[in-house]
Amino acid sequence: MTVHPRTTTDPLRPGRLATVVQADSELAVATSGPTERGCHIVDPRTGRPPIAALASLTVICRGLTEADACATAGYAMGTRSRAWLESLPDIRSFAITADGTTWSTGRA
Protein backbone atom coordinates (compact mmCIF):
# COMPACT_ATOMS: atom_id res chain seq x y z
CA MET A 1 0.00 0.00 0.00
CA THR A 2 1.32 3.44 -0.93
CA VAL A 3 0.48 6.32 1.41
CA HIS A 4 -0.11 9.68 -0.23
CA PRO A 5 -0.27 12.76 2.02
CA ARG A 6 -2.87 15.33 1.02
CA THR A 7 -3.05 18.80 2.52
CA THR A 8 -5.95 21.13 3.20
CA THR A 9 -5.23 24.84 3.35
CA ASP A 10 -6.56 26.92 6.21
CA PRO A 11 -9.35 29.12 4.80
CA LEU A 12 -8.97 31.64 7.63
CA ARG A 13 -5.16 31.92 7.45
CA PRO A 14 -4.00 32.02 3.82
CA GLY A 15 -0.77 30.19 3.15
CA ARG A 16 -1.10 27.93 6.19
CA LEU A 17 -2.16 24.31 6.38
CA ALA A 18 -5.29 23.26 8.26
CA THR A 19 -4.63 19.53 8.19
CA VAL A 20 -2.66 16.81 6.48
CA VAL A 21 -4.52 13.68 5.44
CA GLN A 22 -2.46 10.50 5.29
CA ALA A 23 -4.44 8.21 3.02
CA ASP A 24 -3.71 5.14 0.97
CA SER A 25 -4.20 5.40 -2.77
CA GLU A 26 -7.70 3.97 -2.49
CA LEU A 27 -9.06 6.97 -0.59
CA ALA A 28 -10.32 10.20 -2.10
CA VAL A 29 -10.25 13.63 -0.47
CA ALA A 30 -12.51 16.56 -1.41
CA THR A 31 -12.85 19.98 0.22
CA SER A 32 -15.69 22.46 -0.26
CA GLY A 33 -15.91 26.08 0.81
CA PRO A 34 -15.55 29.63 -0.48
CA THR A 35 -11.76 29.97 -0.17
CA GLU A 36 -10.70 29.33 -3.76
CA ARG A 37 -13.78 30.32 -5.79
CA GLY A 38 -15.70 32.64 -3.47
CA CYS A 39 -19.20 31.83 -2.28
CA HIS A 40 -20.48 29.47 -4.99
CA ILE A 41 -22.40 26.91 -2.90
CA VAL A 42 -25.90 27.81 -1.78
CA ASP A 43 -28.54 26.30 0.47
CA PRO A 44 -30.99 24.77 -2.04
CA ARG A 45 -33.95 25.67 0.18
CA THR A 46 -33.17 29.39 0.16
CA GLY A 47 -30.91 29.93 -2.85
CA ARG A 48 -28.55 31.83 -0.56
CA PRO A 49 -25.26 31.00 1.16
CA PRO A 50 -25.71 28.78 4.21
CA ILE A 51 -26.67 30.79 7.31
CA ALA A 52 -24.54 28.67 9.62
CA ALA A 53 -21.70 28.51 7.11
CA LEU A 54 -18.51 26.57 7.58
CA ALA A 55 -15.20 28.02 6.46
CA SER A 56 -14.42 24.66 4.82
CA LEU A 57 -15.41 21.00 4.90
CA THR A 58 -13.11 18.16 3.88
CA VAL A 59 -14.49 14.65 3.26
CA ILE A 60 -12.47 11.45 2.96
CA CYS A 61 -13.96 8.24 1.56
CA ARG A 62 -13.37 5.54 -1.10
CA GLY A 63 -14.56 7.42 -4.19
CA LEU A 64 -13.90 10.94 -5.45
CA THR A 65 -17.46 11.46 -6.70
CA GLU A 66 -18.86 10.53 -3.29
CA ALA A 67 -16.29 12.65 -1.46
CA ASP A 68 -17.03 15.68 -3.63
CA ALA A 69 -20.82 15.25 -3.37
CA CYS A 70 -20.68 14.84 0.42
CA ALA A 71 -18.33 17.81 0.86
CA THR A 72 -20.54 20.05 -1.27
CA ALA A 73 -23.82 18.90 0.31
CA GLY A 74 -22.32 19.11 3.79
CA TYR A 75 -21.02 22.62 3.17
CA ALA A 76 -24.48 23.69 1.96
CA MET A 77 -25.97 22.28 5.21
CA GLY A 78 -23.61 24.38 7.30
CA THR A 79 -23.13 23.30 10.90
CA ARG A 80 -26.07 20.87 10.57
CA SER A 81 -23.83 18.68 8.41
CA ARG A 82 -21.99 17.19 11.37
CA ALA A 83 -24.85 14.89 12.42
CA TRP A 84 -25.51 13.93 8.79
CA LEU A 85 -21.86 13.06 8.14
CA GLU A 86 -21.68 11.04 11.37
CA SER A 87 -24.60 8.93 10.10
CA LEU A 88 -22.82 7.97 6.86
CA PRO A 89 -20.78 4.75 6.94
CA ASP A 90 -17.15 4.83 5.83
CA ILE A 91 -17.02 8.64 5.64
CA ARG A 92 -14.54 10.78 7.54
CA SER A 93 -14.65 14.56 7.62
CA PHE A 94 -12.81 17.58 8.95
CA ALA A 95 -14.54 20.96 9.26
CA ILE A 96 -13.38 24.45 10.06
CA THR A 97 -16.13 26.75 11.29
CA ALA A 98 -16.38 30.45 10.56
CA ASP A 99 -14.87 31.26 13.98
CA GLY A 100 -11.92 28.92 13.42
CA THR A 101 -12.95 26.01 15.63
CA THR A 102 -12.70 22.55 14.13
CA TRP A 103 -14.55 19.26 14.36
CA SER A 104 -14.26 15.90 12.70
CA THR A 105 -16.33 12.79 12.13
CA GLY A 106 -15.51 9.16 11.44
CA ARG A 107 -12.78 6.98 12.77
CA ALA A 108 -9.34 8.41 13.26
C-alpha positions, -999 to 999 in steps of 0.1 A, spaced: 0 0 0 13 34 -9 5 63 14 -1 97 -2 -3 128 20 -29 153 10 -31 188 25 -60 211 32 -52 248 33 -66 269 62 -93 291 48 -90 316 76 -52 319 74 -40 320 38 -8 302 32 -11 279 62 -22 243 64 -53 233 83 -46 195 82 -27 168 65 -45 137 54 -25 105 53 -44 82 30 -37 51 10 -42 54 -28 -77 40 -25 -91 70 -6 -103 102 -21 -103 136 -5 -125 166 -14 -128 200 2 -157 225 -3 -159 261 8 -156 296 -5 -118 300 -2 -107 293 -38 -138 303 -58 -157 326 -35 -192 318 -23 -205 295 -50 -224 269 -29 -259 278 -18 -285 263 5 -310 248 -20 -340 257 2 -332 294 2 -309 299 -28 -285 318 -6 -253 310 12 -257 288 42 -267 308 73 -245 287 96 -217 285 71 -185 266 76 -152 280 65 -144 247 48 -154 210 49 -131 182 39 -145 147 33 -125 114 30 -140 82 16 -134 55 -11 -146 74 -42 -139 109 -54 -175 115 -67 -189 105 -33 -163 127 -15 -170 157 -36 -208 153 -34 -207 148 4 -183 178 9 -205 201 -13 -238 189 3 -223 191 38 -210 226 32 -245 237 20 -260 223 52 -236 244 73 -231 233 109 -261 209 106 -238 187 84 -220 172 114 -248 149 124 -255 139 88 -219 131 81 -217 110 114 -246 89 101 -228 80 69 -208 48 69 -172 48 58 -170 86 56 -145 108 75 -146 146 76 -128 176 90 -145 210 93 -134 245 101 -161 267 113 -164 305 106 -149 313 140 -119 289 134 -129 260 156 -127 226 141 -146 193 144 -143 159 127 -163 128 121 -155 92 114 -128 70 128 -93 84 133 
